[in-house]
Structures are given as structure tokens and as C-alpha cells.
Amino acid sequence: MADLLSESVINLVGSTMPFHISRVESNLNENINYALETISEGKEYQLKVSNKSTHGNYSGFIKLSTDLPQKPDIIIRVTGFVEGEITAKPQNILIGRLSAGQPERVGKVVVISNRNRPFEITRLTYDQNLMSVSQGTPENQTGIVLDIEPKLESVPAGSRKQTTLKIETDVSPGVIVEVMVNVLNHSDQPEAQPK
């Protein structure tokens, strides 16, 4: 969770020759804060990176421009996985007929409180043509199971459709937790044999 994430510190140390960092930029300015400090001019720098997102996943980079001809740019990859107070696991599921002769696969999603507090689901938004969603037996005081069943009559044989299940709770009004749902309807037709 965002309030449990600590700052990350990266030490940049020159091994053989002095170097200077002339510029710092990132494509994650909405998600992170970063600051470069000089520890020893031309020899050592410290980059401090902290999260500022409340929830969600992100991936990007911080680029440091240097005066080293052999290393003009230092790229630092940054990935964040920030859970809100309520989260759903898994975040991606596959339901439907996955192969010929197999029974339909249904899905289960567990919605939990990361603070171990009781909560209620206030709204579920999803494509009712592709699936049905019902609340199963509570996993415990801080978790609710959602049973997800495909509606294959809306998915042509041999195709896949992707949709999103949106979950809202009484803990964080206005905050939506999303689960990606892939509905697959495998064709019962045998594959054509090459001649």
C-alpha cells in the first residue's frame, strides 16, 4: 500500500574517471518523486525515488544525462505495484471453454481489505452479456469471494473477448478496483489438416 512504501535510494559511483550528471528526466512524473543529490562532486551521486500514486501499477524510467562519452545516458527502470486499501486477486482471469471436450472454466476473484477491516461491495460493473458475477461465501471478515461464470452464447466459437469487472466498496467511495476478464470460447471444430 502507498503509505507502507519506503523511499528507494540508488548510489551512482564513478569507478575510474570523474563524471557529472547534467540532467534528470522521467516519464513517470505523475507516479513518482525523485531527487538527485551530490555526495562527492564528480565521484558519487545519490538518486532518491519515492512513490506518489495511491493505487495502481506503473512502469517507466528515470534518465540521467552524463558527460561520459562511453555512457552519455543512464537509464533506471522503475516499476510500481501499489495496492489501495481494497484489492482484488487475481487481477486477470480466463474463463470459458478453453479446449474441445473440456468443461467450462469459471473464475473466482477474492476482494480483500489490506488493512484487515470488514467492508461491503457497493457496486459491481461488468458486461452482463459476457459473464455473470455473484458474491460467494465470505472468505473471512476481510475478504469476499466473487464467482464469475461465462456466458458463451455471446462469444462466437473460436474467439475471445476481453472485458473489465469494476468493483466499488464502502471503504473507498469513488475508488474502482479493476479485474481484467478474458472470455474464451474454443471451437469444437477439428483443426484443418495441412495437405
GIQUIHU-V453842 format. One record per run of one state. SS is the DSSP state (A for helix, B for strand, O for the rest). FROM is the first residue (numbers start at 0). TO is the last residue. If there is no record, write none. Layout:
SS&FROM&TO  SS&FROM&TO
This chain:
O&0&0  A&1&3  O&4&6  B&7&12  O&13&19  B&20&25  O&26&30  B&31&39  O&40&42  B&43&50  O&51&54  B&55&65  O&66&67  A&68&70  O&71&71  B&72&81  O&82&84  B&85&88  O&89&90  B&91&96  O&97&103  B&104&104  O&105&105  B&106&112  O&113&119  B&120&124  O&125&129  B&130&134  O&135&138  B&139&139  O&140&141  B&142&149  O&150&150  A&151&153  O&154&157  B&158&168  O&169&175  B&176&184  O&185&194
